[in-house]
Amino acid sequence: MLFSKGGQMITDKRIDELLMGRVYEPFGLKENPFYIPPRNPLASLVGREQDLDEAIVAIGSMKRGSSTHVAILGVHGIGKTHFLFALEEILQTSKAKELLGYEPLLINGVVDFKQKVLDLTYQPKNNKLLLIDDIDVICNRYPDEMMSLFDMYSGRVIGTWDERFWTELKVKPTFRKPKADVIRVTPLPVSDCIKLIKKRFEYTRLRGSSPSRRVFSEDVVRALSQLSNGNPYRLITRSSELLKFLMETRLSVANSEVFRLFLKTINIQDIDTMKKRFNRLNSNERLILGLISTNIEMNATDLANEVGLSRIWARQILYDLNKLGFLENKPKGRQVVFYIPPDLQFDVSQWLSGSYQQQSLSISAKE
């Protein structure tokens, strides 16, 4: 039997491959090696061994009362979530539970927080050790609830923060910065990026598939690693896009020639050009970029209320940043929301961290 979709004929065999998860078998793989986060976070972690040791030492110190929180800091896409998941895997071992006397509970971002916060608030005397991803986003949306949780679970909170937001807490009147041991997650060197791609393939290889089989050539692996600029999220995203390109073009191996064809199909911002444009932005434009970076996405009304601007002026700045390539937009209900393109989030976060000057959220219309 044949089914037609968009002019393409889909055979029974293809339906079987799609439904049974066999689409990666032609590459000698049992599944997509580039899931985010990975299915085996600890085993697939690369280049973070010393950071993990420091985090475990900090958790032990927190247990003994030297701090109230372990903060994992870094810019967008640097691997904080993967690191937290790997840490949770360690803390779930019987030995860690025995020594700490805690039961780890992972809270995976804002949506998960909303679902679990009520139970946590009404049961503060339990033995939970909280591992919270995207605390900065949660604090921005639910500062009172997050502050209460820090008070109730003092010495039992581990979480990921955007580096710039963590620095900003000094001037935020709505949130009291917790005493913390800080673990900084930094960009990976090219050698570790190469290891990361190879390890992802290794853990998804089909049993019986030749270990010498290469889906990406060595040159392509190195090119992807250099293109990522040390950002694991960008590395995995580009690798996943390349694998999808191979599937769509019915090619079995990505060599240098195929990689050049692939690069023509994707939109990669010229980072040097964008950096020069960023350096020419005024403080208002940088502040608004920072707010959108923290909030993930914002509309003109929310932005105007946040910084005390007229809606018209806020919208004008948003569209100016959109024309410069720093923002994209999409409809959401009756509003249009603006967000930083995924390809730029890592770089913009880094630039903001390097240039951000402490200032109040009240900005002058004179600039």
SERO-4910 file (N, C-alpha, C, O; in steps of 0.05 Angstrom, whole numbers):
BEGIN
 pado doro    nc1    nc2    nc3   cac1   cac2   cac3    cc1    cc2    cc3    oc1    oc2    oc3
  Met    A     17    -24      0      0      0      0     18     25      0     39     25     13
  Leu    A      8     46    -15     23     71    -16      7     93     -4    -18     94     -9
  Phe    A     19    111     10      6    135     20     20    159      8     44    159      4
  Ser    A      5    180      2     16    204    -10     15    226     10     -5    231     23
  Lys    A     37    241     12     39    264     29     57    285     16     80    280     12
  Gly    A     45    308     10     60    330     -2     73    322    -28     95    331    -35
  Gly    A     59    304    -43     70    296    -69     91    273    -67    100    263    -87
  Gln    A     98    265    -42    118    244    -38    103    218    -32     84    218    -17
  Met    A    112    196    -44    100    170    -39    114    157    -16    139    155    -15
  Ile    A     99    147      4    111    134     27    103    104     27     79     98     27
  Thr    A    122     87     26    117     58     24    111     46     51    117     59     72
  Asp    A    101     22     52     96      7     77    122      4     92    123      6    117
  Lys    A    144     -1     77    170     -4     90    178     21    105    189     20    127
  Arg    A    173     45     92    181     70    104    164     75    129    174     85    149
  Ile    A    138     68    128    120     72    151    130     54    174    130     63    198
  Asp    A    138     30    167    149     12    188    174     23    201    177     22    225
  Glu    A    192     35    184    216     47    195    210     70    214    222     73    235
  Leu    A    191     87    206    184    110    222    171    103    249    178    113    270
  Leu    A    151     84    247    136     77    271    153     60    290    150     62    315
  Met    A    170     44    280    186     26    297    214     37    304    230     24    316
  Gly    A    219     62    296    244     75    303    268     64    289    290     64    300
  Arg    A    264     55    264    287     43    249    299     62    229    315     54    212
  Val    A    292     87    230    302    106    210    332    110    211    344    120    192
  Tyr    A    344    104    234    373    108    237    390     83    231    414     83    231
  Glu    A    376     60    226    390     35    220    409     37    196    430     24    197
  Pro    A    401     51    175    420     53    152    447     65    159    467     61    145
  Phe    A    448     80    181    473     91    191    487     74    212    508     82    223
  Gly    A    475     50    217    486     33    238    480     43    266    494     37    285
  Leu    A    458     58    269    450     70    294    423     60    303    406     55    286
  Lys    A    419     57    329    393     48    338    374     71    343    349     66    345
  Glu    A    384     95    346    367    119    351    383    144    344    406    143    338
  Asn    A    369    167    347    383    192    343    404    196    364    397    197    388
  Pro    A    429    199    357    450    203    377    451    231    389    466    236    408
  Phe    A    434    249    379    436    277    387    412    287    402    403    310    399
  Tyr    A    400    270    419    378    279    436    389    299    456    412    298    465
  Ile    A    372    319    463    378    339    483    356    338    504    333    343    496
  Pro    A    361    333    530    387    323    540    391    293    532    371    280    524
  Pro    A    415    283    534    420    255    526    406    235    544    400    242    567
  Arg    A    402    211    534    388    191    551    407    180    573    397    170    593
  Asn    A    433    183    569    452    173    589    470    197    597    494    198    588
  Pro    A    460    215    613    475    241    617    503    237    629    521    251    620
  Leu    A    507    219    648    533    217    661    553    204    642    576    213    639
  Ala    A    545    182    628    563    168    610    571    185    586    593    182    575
  Ser    A    553    203    578    559    219    554    571    246    560    576    262    542
  Leu    A    576    252    585    588    277    593    618    278    586    632    258    590
  Val    A    627    300    575    655    302    565    667    328    576    654    349    575
  Gly    A    691    326    586    706    350    594    697    364    619    705    386    624
  Arg    A    680    351    635    669    363    659    677    348    685    664    352    706
  Glu    A    697    331    683    703    314    706    711    330    731    701    325    753
  Gln    A    728    350    727    737    366    750    714    383    761    711    386    785
  Asp    A    697    393    743    673    408    752    654    390    768    643    399    788
  Leu    A    651    365    760    634    346    776    646    342    803    631    342    823
  Asp    A    672    338    805    685    334    831    680    359    849    674    356    872
  Glu    A    684    383    837    679    407    853    650    409    862    645    418    885
  Ala    A    632    402    845    604    403    853    597    384    876    582    391    894
  Ile    A    608    360    875    603    340    896    616    350    922    603    346    944
  Val    A    640    361    921    652    373    945    634    395    956    630    397    981
  Ala    A    624    412    939    606    434    947    581    424    960    571    436    979
  Ile    A    570    402    950    546    390    961    551    380    990    535    383   1008
  Gly    A    575    367    993    583    358   1019    586    381   1039    578    379   1062
  Ser    A    597    403   1029    600    427   1046    573    439   1053    569    448   1076
  Met    A    555    439   1034    528    449   1039    514    433   1060    500    443   1077
  Lys    A    518    406   1059    506    388   1078    517    394   1106    502    392   1126
  Arg    A    542    403   1108    554    410   1134    548    438   1143    557    447   1164
  Gly    A    534    453   1127    524    480   1135    541    503   1127    537    525   1137
  Ser    A    561    499   1109    578    522   1102    565    540   1082    574    563   1079
  Ser    A    545    531   1067    530    548   1049    501    538   1047    495    516   1057
  Thr    A    484    554   1035    456    546   1033    448    536   1005    426    527   1000
  His    A    467    538    986    460    532    958    485    526    942    507    536    948
  Val    A    483    508    922    504    504    902    493    515    876    474    504    865
  Ala    A    507    535    865    498    549    841    516    540    817    541    543    819
  Ile    A    504    530    796    518    522    772    514    544    751    492    548    742
  Leu    A    535    558    745    533    582    728    544    578    700    563    562    697
  Gly    A    534    592    681    544    591    654    525    605    635    503    611    642
  Val    A    535    611    611    518    624    591    500    603    577    503    579    581
  His    A    481    613    561    462    596    548    476    575    530    494    582    515
  Gly    A    467    550    532    477    529    515    503    517    522    514    500    508
  Ile    A    515    525    545    541    516    552    542    488    564    563    476    567
  Gly    A    518    478    571    516    450    582    508    448    611    514    428    624
  Lys    A    496    469    622    488    469    650    467    447    656    469    434    676
  Thr    A    448    445    638    426    425    642    438    396    641    431    380    658
  His    A    454    391    621    467    364    619    483    359    645    483    337    655
  Phe    A    498    379    654    515    376    678    497    370    702    504    352    718
  Leu    A    474    384    705    456    379    727    445    351    726    442    338    747
  Phe    A    437    342    702    426    315    699    447    294    707    441    273    719
  Ala    A    472    298    699    494    279    706    498    279    736    502    258    748
  Leu    A    497    303    748    500    305    777    477    290    791    482    276    811
  Glu    A    453    293    781    430    279    793    434    249    791    426    235    810
  Glu    A    445    239    769    450    210    766    469    200    788    465    178    798
  Ile    A    489    216    794    508    209    816    494    209    843    498    190    859
  Leu    A    478    229    848    465    232    873    443    211    878    434    206    900
  Gln    A    434    198    856    414    177    858    427    150    866    412    131    872
  Thr    A    453    148    866    466    123    874    461    118    904    458    137    920
  Ser    A    461     92    911    455     85    939    476     96    958    470    104    981
  Lys    A    502     97    949    523    108    966    519    137    972    522    146    995
  Ala    A    512    153    952    508    182    956    484    186    974    485    204    992
  Lys    A    462    171    971    439    174    988    446    166   1017    436    179   1036
  Glu    A    462    146   1020    470    137   1047    486    159   1061    481    164   1085
  Leu    A    505    171   1047    523    191   1059    509    217   1064    514    230   1085
  Leu    A    492    225   1046    478    251   1049    452    249   1064    444    268   1078
  Gly    A    439    226   1063    413    223   1076    390    238   1062    370    244   1074
  Tyr    A    394    244   1036    375    258   1020    365    242    997    379    224    987
  Glu    A    341    248    988    329    236    964    329    258    943    313    277    945
  Pro    A    345    255    921    346    277    901    319    279    886    306    259    880
  Leu    A    311    304    881    287    310    866    294    330    844    302    353    850
  Leu    A    292    322    819    298    339    796    274    356    788    252    345    784
  Ile    A    278    382    786    257    400    777    267    412    751    285    429    750
  Asn    A    254    404    729    265    410    702    251    435    691    235    433    673
  Gly    A    259    458    701    250    484    690    223    494    701    213    483    721
  Val    A    213    515    688    189    529    699    164    512    701    151    512    721
  Val    A    158    497    680    133    481    679    134    460    702    114    457    716
  Asp    A    156    447    705    159    426    726    158    439    753    146    428    772
  Phe    A    169    463    756    168    478    781    139    484    789    132    480    812
  Lys    A    123    493    770     95    500    776     80    475    785     62    477    802
  Gln    A     87    452    775     73    427    782     81    417    809     65    404    823
  Lys    A    105    422    818    116    410    842    117    429    866    120    420    889
  Val    A    116    456    861    122    475    882    102    473    905    109    477    929
  Leu    A     76    468    900     57    467    921     63    444    941     62    448    965
  Asp    A     69    420    930     76    397    947    101    403    963    102    396    987
  Leu    A    121    416    951    145    422    965    141    443    987    153    441   1009
  Thr    A    123    462    982    117    483   1002    103    472   1026    108    481   1049
  Tyr    A     85    453   1022     70    442   1044     84    418   1058     74    409   1079
  Gln    A    106    409   1047    121    387   1060    151    394   1063    168    379   1054
  Pro    A    157    417   1076    185    426   1078    203    408   1095    227    411   1094
  Lys    A    191    391   1111    207    374   1129    214    347   1117    224    329   1131
  Asn    A    209    344   1092    217    319   1079    247    318   1075    262    337   1082
  Asn    A    257    296   1063    286    293   1060    295    298   1031    315    286   1022
  Lys    A    281    315   1017    287    320    989    311    339    986    315    358   1001
  Leu    A    328    332    966    350    349    958    342    359    930    340    343    911
  Leu    A    337    385    927    326    396    903    347    403    882    367    417    888
  Leu    A    344    392    858    361    400    835    344    414    815    327    401    802
  Ile    A    348    440    812    329    457    797    343    469    773    363    482    775
  Asp    A    332    463    749    343    474    725    330    501    718    306    504    723
  Asp    A    346    520    708    336    546    700    324    562    724    302    573    722
  Ile    A    339    562    746    329    578    769    326    607    762    308    620    772
  Asp    A    343    617    745    341    646    738    314    652    725    303    673    731
  Val    A    305    635    707    279    639    694    256    637    715    238    653    715
  Ile    A    259    617    733    238    613    754    237    637    772    216    647    779
  Cys    A    261    647    781    262    670    799    250    695    786    237    711    799
  Asn    A    254    698    760    244    721    746    213    721    745    200    741    746
  Arg    A    202    696    743    173    694    741    159    690    767    136    699    772
  Tyr    A    172    676    785    160    669    811    179    676    834    188    657    848
  Pro    A    187    701    838    207    708    858    199    700    886    216    691    902
  Asp    A    174    705    893    165    700    921    165    670    927    175    661    948
  Glu    A    155    654    908    154    625    912    183    613    914    188    596    930
  Met    A    201    624    897    228    613    897    243    621    922    258    605    933
  Met    A    238    646    931    251    655    956    241    638    980    257    631    997
  Ser    A    215    632    980    205    615   1002    217    587   1001    223    576   1022
  Leu    A    221    577    977    233    550    974    262    550    984    270    531    997
  Phe    A    277    572    979    304    574    989    304    574   1020    321    562   1032
  Asp    A    285    588   1031    284    589   1061    277    562   1073    288    554   1092
  Met    A    257    549   1061    248    523   1071    268    501   1067    271    483   1084
  Tyr    A    282    502   1045    301    480   1038    330    490   1039    347    483   1023
  Ser    A    335    507   1058    362    518   1061    383    496   1064    380    478   1081
  Gly    A    403    496   1048    423    475   1048    416    450   1033    429    429   1034
  Arg    A    394    452   1017    385    429   1001    376    437    973    359    425    961
  Val    A    389    458    962    381    468    936    406    470    918    426    483    925
  Ile    A    406    456    895    426    458    875    412    467    849    391    457    842
  Gly    A    424    486    835    410    496    812    427    509    791    450    517    796
  Thr    A    417    511    767    431    524    745    421    553    741    398    559    744
  Trp    A    441    571    736    435    599    733    449    610    709    472    601    702
  Asp    A    436    629    695    451    644    675    471    662    689    464    676    709
  Glu    A    495    663    680    517    678    693    510    707    698    514    718    719
  Arg    A    498    720    677    492    748    679    470    753    699    471    773    715
  Phe    A    450    736    699    427    740    718    437    737    747    428    752    764
  Trp    A    456    718    752    466    714    778    480    740    788    477    747    812
  Thr    A    495    752    771    509    778    778    488    799    783    492    816    801
  Glu    A    467    799    767    446    820    770    432    818    797    420    838    806
  Leu    A    432    795    810    416    792    835    424    812    856    409    818    874
  Lys    A    449    823    854    458    843    874    440    868    874    438    881    895
  Val    A    428    874    851    412    898    850    382    893    847    367    911    841
  Lys    A    374    868    851    345    861    849    332    863    876    339    847    894
  Pro    A    314    882    880    302    885    907    282    863    913    275    859    936
  Thr    A    273    848    892    252    828    897    263    801    904    248    782    911
  Phe    A    290    798    904    301    771    909    327    773    924    345    788    917
  Arg    A    330    758    946    354    758    962    373    736    953    365    713    953
  Lys    A    396    744    945    416    725    934    425    705    956    434    714    977
  Pro    A    422    679    951    430    660    972    460    657    974    475    661    955
  Lys    A    469    651    998    498    645   1002    504    618    988    490    598    993
  Ala    A    523    618    970    527    595    953    556    589    947    573    606    947
  Asp    A    561    563    942    585    554    929    579    554    899    559    543    890
  Val    A    597    566    883    592    570    854    609    551    838    634    548    842
  Ile    A    597    537    819    610    520    799    606    533    772    583    535    763
  Arg    A    627    540    758    624    553    731    628    533    709    649    519    708
  Val    A    609    530    691    611    513    668    620    530    644    607    549    636
  Thr    A    643    524    633    656    540    613    656    526    585    651    502    584
  Pro    A    663    541    563    663    528    537    683    505    535    704    505    549
  Leu    A    676    486    518    693    462    515    715    468    494    709    482    474
  Pro    A    739    458    498    759    461    476    751    443    453    735    425    456
  Val    A    763    448    430    756    433    405    760    403    410    744    387    400
  Ser    A    781    395    424    787    367    428    764    353    443    757    330    437
  Asp    A    752    367    463    729    355    477    704    355    461    687    337    463
  Cys    A    701    375    443    678    375    425    679    351    406    658    338    401
  Ile    A    702    344    397    706    321    380    699    295    395    686    278    385
  Lys    A    709    294    420    702    270    437    672    268    441    661    246    441
  Leu    A    659    291    444    630    291    450    614    279    426    597    262    430
  Ile    A    621    287    402    607    276    378    612    246    376    594    231    372
  Lys    A    637    238    379    644    210    377    631    193    398    622    170    393
  Lys    A    629    204    422    616    189    444    586    185    439    575    164    445
  Arg    A    573    206    428    545    204    422    540    182    401    520    167    404
  Phe    A    557    180    381    554    158    361    559    131    374    545    112    369
  Glu    A    580    130    391    587    105    404    564     93    420    560     69    419
  Tyr    A    550    110    435    529    100    453    503     93    438    484     82    451
  Thr    A    500    100    413    476     94    398    481     74    375    464     69    359
  Arg    A    506     63    374    512     45    352    497     19    356    494      8    378
  Leu    A    487      8    334    472    -18    335    492    -40    342    515    -40    334
  Arg    A    482    -59    357    498    -83    364    505    -97    338    488   -103    322
  Gly    A    531   -103    334    540   -117    310    549    -97    288    561   -106    269
  Ser    A    543    -72    292    552    -52    273    582    -48    276    592    -48    299
  Ser    A    597    -44    254    626    -42    255    634    -17    271    625      5    264
  Pro    A    652    -19    291    662      4    306    677     24    288    679     47    295
  Ser    A    687     14    265    702     32    247    684     48    229    693     66    215
  Arg    A    658     41    229    639     56    212    638     85    220    635     91    244
  Arg    A    640    103    201    639    132    207    616    145    192    615    144    167
  Val    A    597    156    207    575    171    194    585    199    186    578    208    164
  Phe    A    600    211    203    613    237    197    643    231    194    655    218    211
  Ser    A    656    242    173    684    238    170    699    254    191    688    272    204
  Glu    A    725    248    195    741    262    215    742    292    210    741    308    228
  Asp    A    744    299    184    745    328    177    719    342    184    720    364    194
  Val    A    697    328    180    671    340    187    667    342    217    657    363    226
  Val    A    675    322    232    674    324    261    690    348    271    680    362    289
  Arg    A    713    352    261    730    375    269    717    401    261    717    420    276
  Ala    A    706    402    236    693    427    227    669    434    244    665    457    251
  Leu    A    653    414    251    630    419    269    639    429    296    626    447    308
  Ser    A    660    417    307    671    425    333    681    454    332    676    469    352
  Gln    A    694    462    311    704    489    309    680    509    305    681    531    315
  Leu    A    660    500    290    637    517    285    621    523    310    608    543    313
  Ser    A    622    504    329    606    507    354    618    527    373    604    537    391
  Asn    A    643    535    370    656    555    388    655    546    417    652    563    435
  Gly    A    657    520    421    658    510    449    631    507    462    629    500    486
  Asn    A    609    512    447    582    510    458    570    483    452    564    477    429
  Pro    A    566    466    472    555    439    467    528    439    454    522    422    437
  Tyr    A    510    458    462    483    459    450    485    464    420    472    450    404
  Arg    A    502    483    412    505    489    384    517    465    369    509    459    347
  Leu    A    536    452    382    549    428    370    529    406    365    528    395    343
  Ile    A    513    400    385    493    378    382    471    385    362    462    368    347
  Thr    A    463    410    363    442    419    345    451    418    316    436    407    299
  Arg    A    475    427    310    486    426    283    490    397    274    485    390    251
  Ser    A    500    380    292    504    352    286    478    338    279    476    322    260
  Ser    A    457    345    294    431    333    289    420    342    262    408    327    248
  Glu    A    424    368    256    415    378    230    430    365    207    418    359    186
  Leu    A    456    360    210    471    346    189    462    318    186    460    308    163
  Leu    A    456    304    207    446    276    205    419    276    191    413    258    174
  Lys    A    402    295    197    376    298    183    380    303    153    365    293    137
  Phe    A    400    320    147    407    326    119    415    300    104    407    296     81
  Leu    A    430    283    117    438    258    105    414    240    100    412    228     79
  Met    A    395    240    119    371    224    115    354    234     92    344    218     76
  Glu    A    351    260     90    334    272     69    346    269     42    332    266     22
  Thr    A    373    269     40    387    267     14    395    238      7    407    233    -13
  Arg    A    387    219     26    393    191     22    423    186     19    432    167      5
  Leu    A    440    201     33    468    197     34    475    182     59    461    184     79
  Ser    A    497    167     59    504    150     82    527    161     98    530    154    122
  Val    A    543    179     86    566    190    100    568    220     95    564    228     72
  Ala    A    575    235    115    580    264    112    610    268    110    625    267    130
  Asn    A    619    272     85    648    280     81    650    310     76    630    324     79
  Ser    A    673    319     70    677    348     67    659    360     46    648    382     49
  Glu    A    656    346     23    639    356      1    610    358     10    596    378      5
  Val    A    600    337     23    572    337     33    568    359     54    548    372     55
  Phe    A    588    363     71    587    384     92    584    412     79    569    428     89
  Arg    A    598    417     58    596    443     44    568    447     33    557    469     34
  Leu    A    556    425     22    529    427     12    509    432     35    490    448     33
  Phe    A    514    419     58    497    423     82    498    452     91    477    463     98
  Leu    A    522    464     92    525    491    102    509    511     85    500    532     95
  Lys    A    505    505     60    490    522     42    460    522     48    445    540     40
  Thr    A    451    500     62    422    497     67    414    509     94    390    511     99
  Ile    A    433    518    110    426    528    137    434    558    138    453    566    124
  Asn    A    421    572    156    426    601    159    445    605    183    436    603    206
  Ile    A    470    610    177    490    615    199    497    644    199    508    655    180
  Gln    A    491    657    221    498    685    224    528    688    224    543    672    236
  Asp    A    538    709    211    566    716    212    572    728    240    564    751    245
  Ile    A    584    712    257    588    720    285    605    746    287    599    762    304
  Asp    A    625    748    270    642    772    272    625    797    266    628    818    279
  Thr    A    608    795    245    591    818    238    572    824    261    567    848    267
  Met    A    560    803    273    541    808    294    554    820    319    543    836    333
  Lys    A    579    812    324    594    823    347    599    853    342    596    869    361
  Lys    A    605    861    318    609    889    312    583    905    316    583    927    326
  Arg    A    561    893    307    535    906    311    528    908    340    518    929    349
  Phe    A    535    887    355    529    888    384    545    911    398    534    925    415
  Asn    A    570    914    390    586    935    402    576    963    396    582    982    411
  Arg    A    559    965    375    548    992    368    520    996    382    509   1018    380
  Leu    A    510    976    395    484    979    409    487    998    432    507    999    446
  Asn    A    466   1014    437    466   1031    461    458   1015    486    449    992    484
  Ser    A    459   1028    509    454   1013    534    425   1004    536    420    983    547
  Asn    A    406   1020    524    378   1011    525    374    986    509    360    967    518
  Glu    A    386    985    485    383    961    468    396    937    481    385    914    479
  Arg    A    419    940    494    431    918    508    415    909    532    413    885    537
  Leu    A    403    928    546    386    921    569    362    904    560    355    885    573
  Ile    A    350    912    538    327    898    527    335    870    518    320    850    522
  Leu    A    358    868    504    368    841    497    372    824    521    365    800    521
  Gly    A    383    836    542    387    821    567    361    811    579    360    788    589
  Leu    A    340    827    579    315    819    590    303    796    574    292    777    585
  Ile    A    305    798    548    294    776    531    310    751    534    299    729    534
  Ser    A    336    754    538    354    731    543    345    716    568    344    692    569
  Thr    A    339    732    589    331    720    614    303    708    613    298    687    625
  Asn    A    284    722    600    256    713    599    250    694    576    228    684    574
  Ile    A    270    688    559    267    671    536    252    685    513    262    686    491
  Glu    A    228    696    519    214    711    499    196    732    513    188    727    536
  Met    A    192    754    499    175    776    511    160    790    488    169    791    465
  Asn    A    137    801    496    123    818    477    127    848    485    137    853    506
  Ala    A    118    866    468    123    895    472    109    905    498    120    921    512
  Thr    A     85    894    504     71    903    528     86    896    553     90    913    571
  Asp    A     94    870    555    109    861    579    135    876    582    143    884    604
  Leu    A    149    881    560    174    895    560    170    924    570    186    934    586
  Ala    A    150    937    559    144    965    567    138    967    597    148    985    610
  Asn    A    123    947    608    117    947    636    142    942    653    145    953    675
  Glu    A    160    925    643    184    918    658    203    941    661    215    945    682
  Val    A    206    957    640    226    978    640    215   1006    642    230   1026    642
  Gly    A    188   1008    643    176   1035    646    176   1051    621    179   1076    622
  Leu    A    173   1038    598    172   1052    572    143   1053    562    126   1039    572
  Ser    A    139   1070    542    113   1068    528    114   1044    510    135   1035    501
  Arg    A     91   1033    504     89   1008    488    100   1014    460    113    997    448
  Ile    A     95   1038    450    103   1045    423    134   1045    421    146   1035    402
  Trp    A    146   1057    441    176   1059    441    188   1031    444    208   1025    431
  Ala    A    177   1015    462    187    988    467    185    972    441    203    957    434
  Arg    A    162    975    427    159    960    402    179    969    381    189    952    365
  Gln    A    185    995    380    204   1005    361    232    993    365    245    985    346
  Ile    A    240    992    391    267    980    397    267    951    389    287    941    379
  Leu    A    245    936    395    244    908    388    247    904    358    262    886    349
  Tyr    A    233    920    342    235    917    313    262    926    303    272    915    283
  Asp    A    275    946    316    302    954    308    321    931    312    338    925    295
  Leu    A    319    917    335    337    894    341    331    871    323    348    855    316
  Asn    A    306    869    314    298    848    295    311    853    268    321    834    255
  Lys    A    311    878    259    324    885    233    354    880    234    366    873    213
  Leu    A    366    884    257    395    879    260    402    850    261    425    842    260
  Gly    A    382    833    265    387    804    266    389    792    294    395    769    297
  Phe    A    386    809    314    388    799    342    363    786    352    364    770    371
  Leu    A    340    792    340    315    781    349    299    769    326    301    779    303
  Glu    A    283    749    332    263    739    314    236    741    328    235    745    352
  Asn    A    215    739    313    188    741    326    169    720    315    174    709    294
  Lys    A    148    716    331    128    696    323    102    704    337    103    716    358
  Pro    A     79    697    325     53    703    338     49    684    362     56    661    361
  Lys    A     37    695    383     30    678    406      5    690    418      5    710    431
  Gly    A    -18    676    412    -44    687    419    -48    712    402    -46    712    378
  Arg    A    -55    734    416    -60    759    402    -35    777    401    -36    799    390
  Gln    A    -14    768    413     11    783    415     32    773    395     29    751    385
  Val    A     52    789    391     76    780    377     99    780    397    105    800    409
  Val    A    111    757    400    133    755    420    160    754    405    162    744    382
  Phe    A    180    765    418    207    767    407    226    749    422    223    747    447
  Tyr    A    245    737    409    264    719    421    290    720    406    291    728    383
  Ile    A    312    713    420    338    712    408    341    686    392    335    665    403
  Pro    A    349    687    366    351    662    350    370    642    364    390    650    376
  Pro    A    363    616    363    380    596    377    410    598    369    427    593    386
  Asp    A    416    604    344    443    606    335    459    628    349    483    627    350
  Leu    A    445    648    359    458    671    371    457    672    401    470    688    414
  Gln    A    440    654    413    436    656    442    462    654    458    466    669    477
  Phe    A    479    635    450    504    631    465    521    656    463    532    666    483
  Asp    A    525    667    438    542    690    434    531    715    448    546    729    461
  Val    A    505    720    445    493    743    457    496    742    488    502    762    501
  Ser    A    492    718    499    495    714    528    523    721    537    527    734    557
  Gln    A    543    712    521    571    718    527    577    748    525    590    759    543
  Trp    A    567    760    504    572    789    500    559    805    522    571    824    532
  Leu    A    535    798    530    521    812    551    536    809    578    539    828    593
  Ser    A    546    785    583    561    780    608    586    796    609    594    805    630
  Gly    A    599    801    586    624    816    585    620    846    586    637    860    595
  Ser    A    596    855    577    593    884    574    572    896    593    570    920    596
  Tyr    A    557    878    607    535    888    623    544    905    646    560    897    662
  Gln    A    533    929    647    538    948    669    514    948    687    491    950    677
  Gln    A    518    947    713    496    947    732    480    973    729    491    995    730
  Gln    A    454    970    725    437    993    723    409    985    731    402    961    731
  Ser    A    393   1004    738    365    998    746    349    993    721    358    998    699
  Leu    A    325    982    725    308    976    703    294   1001    692    278   1000    674
  Ser    A    299   1024    704    287   1049    694    307   1061    675    329   1069    683
  Ile    A    300   1062    649    320   1072    630    311   1099    618    287   1105    618
  Ser    A    330   1114    610    324   1141    601    317   1142    572    330   1131    555
  Ala    A    296   1156    566    287   1159    538    305   1178    522    301   1181    498
  Lys    A    324   1189    535    342   1208    522    363   1193    505    373   1205    486
  Glu    A    368   1168    512    389   1153    496    378   1145    469    393   1133    453
***
